[in-house]
Amino acid sequence: MTFFKRYLLEGGVNFHSISMDDIPFDFFPKAQRNHLFYKIKSIDGKKIKSIDSGRYEFMLYFYLMKGIENGTVFIRDSNNFRSLEDELINTEVWKRDKEKILSQLNMPLLKHDISNLLEILEISLENKYHVVNTRILKG
């Protein structure tokens, strides 16, 4: 994206003026890459491999959209397409301030040992199953 943002900021300079080594295309599937190129004749009659900027832009947006949809591309300033790491508290901050953060949340269940909590919830769930099954049998 850095290359393409720079390309757009420069006014969409013709791809012919950009070295092929400077144009990233390795993120496109190999089977699709050949559709990006075409050959032109140079002044001295040699065939030169060139890249079609319109096709490049289309494929870039297409694979960017696919990446956003399947979760391999994240948008930092987005509410819907952020990475999980952007949503979480920094690891060092969590380790240092875990007790303080948990007390600020005012959620007492988070302060309990998870094993004990799961045992309590399992017993509660089993009791509810028993009540429901009894009601079903009584009609």
JOLIN-V739941 format. One record per run of one state. SS is the DSSP state (2 for helix, 1 for strand, 0 for the rest). FROM is the first residue (numbers start at 1). TO is the last residue. If there is no record, write none. Layout:
ss | from | to
SS | FROM | TO
SS | FROM | TO
//
This chain:
ss | from | to
0 | 1 | 1
2 | 2 | 9
0 | 10 | 14
2 | 15 | 17
0 | 18 | 19
2 | 20 | 22
0 | 23 | 29
2 | 30 | 36
1 | 37 | 41
0 | 42 | 46
1 | 47 | 51
0 | 52 | 52
2 | 53 | 70
0 | 71 | 83
2 | 84 | 87
0 | 88 | 90
2 | 91 | 105
0 | 106 | 107
2 | 108 | 111
0 | 112 | 113
2 | 114 | 138
0 | 139 | 139
//
